[in-house]
Amino acid sequence: MYTMLLHLPTGHDAEQVRDTLIATISTLPEHLRGSLTWDQGCEMARHQQFATATDMAVYFCDPASPWQRGSNENTVSVVGGAAGLIDQAGVGSSE
């Protein structure tokens, strides 16, 4: 299981998320591209195009089922909450 952060400086609509995910996933060796599990959200409206471009299956978590998104829950808690994760990643930083 891997967690990869995406830099989305101009927004997070479905097309931007799709294109950034494709570019990011393409940096992984093929043997590490198993599947993508996503929380609920309209930013993955283009998931079929992502799946076709990367040859990866995309799964969605059921609503109100945090145990289905373990890496998300664990990552946020390990780094001290969502703000801590964003601060550590340097997202939004002016440096």
C-alpha positions in Angstrom: 0.0 0.0 0.0 1.4 3.4 -1.0 0.3 7.0 -0.4 1.2 9.6 -3.0 0.4 13.2 -2.7 -0.8 15.2 -5.7 0.0 18.8 -6.3 -3.1 20.6 -7.6 -2.2 24.3 -7.7 -5.0 25.4 -10.0 -8.0 23.5 -8.6 -9.3 19.9 -8.1 -12.0 19.4 -10.7 -12.3 16.0 -12.4 -10.1 16.8 -15.4 -7.3 18.2 -13.3 -7.4 15.3 -10.8 -7.5 12.8 -13.7 -4.5 14.3 -15.5 -2.4 14.7 -12.4 -3.2 11.2 -11.2 -2.2 9.8 -14.6 1.1 11.7 -14.6 1.8 10.7 -11.0 0.9 7.0 -11.4 3.0 6.8 -14.6 6.1 7.4 -12.5 5.6 4.1 -10.6 7.0 0.8 -12.0 4.2 -1.3 -13.5 4.4 -3.9 -10.7 3.4 -1.3 -8.2 0.3 -0.2 -10.1 -2.3 -2.5 -8.7 -5.4 -0.5 -8.0 -6.6 2.9 -6.7 -9.1 3.2 -3.8 -10.8 6.5 -3.5 -13.1 8.1 -1.0 -16.4 9.5 -2.3 -16.0 12.7 -4.3 -16.9 14.3 -7.6 -13.2 14.9 -8.4 -13.1 11.3 -9.6 -15.9 11.7 -12.1 -13.3 10.8 -14.8 -12.2 7.6 -13.1 -13.0 5.5 -16.2 -10.6 7.6 -18.3 -7.9 7.3 -15.6 -8.5 3.5 -15.5 -8.1 3.2 -19.2 -5.0 5.4 -19.4 -3.2 3.6 -16.6 -4.7 0.0 -16.8 -5.6 0.3 -13.1 -8.8 -0.7 -11.4 -10.5 2.1 -9.4 -12.5 1.3 -6.3 -14.7 3.6 -4.3 -15.2 3.4 -0.5 -18.8 3.1 0.8 -20.1 6.2 2.5 -19.5 6.3 6.3 -17.0 3.5 6.1 -13.6 4.8 7.2 -12.1 1.3 7.6 -12.3 1.0 3.8 -9.8 3.9 3.4 -7.2 2.9 5.9 -4.2 4.7 4.2 -6.1 7.9 4.2 -7.1 7.7 7.9 -3.7 6.5 9.0 -1.8 9.1 7.0 -3.8 12.0 8.4 -3.5 10.8 12.0 0.2 10.0 11.8 1.1 13.5 10.6 -1.2 15.4 12.9 -4.3 16.0 10.9 -5.0 17.2 7.4 -3.4 20.6 8.1 -0.2 18.8 9.3 -0.1 16.7 6.1 -0.5 19.8 3.9 2.1 21.7 5.9 4.6 18.8 5.7 4.0 18.5 1.9 4.7 22.2 1.5 1.4 22.6 -0.4 0.4 26.3 -0.5 3.8 27.4 0.7 5.2 30.6 -0.8 8.8 29.2 -0.7 
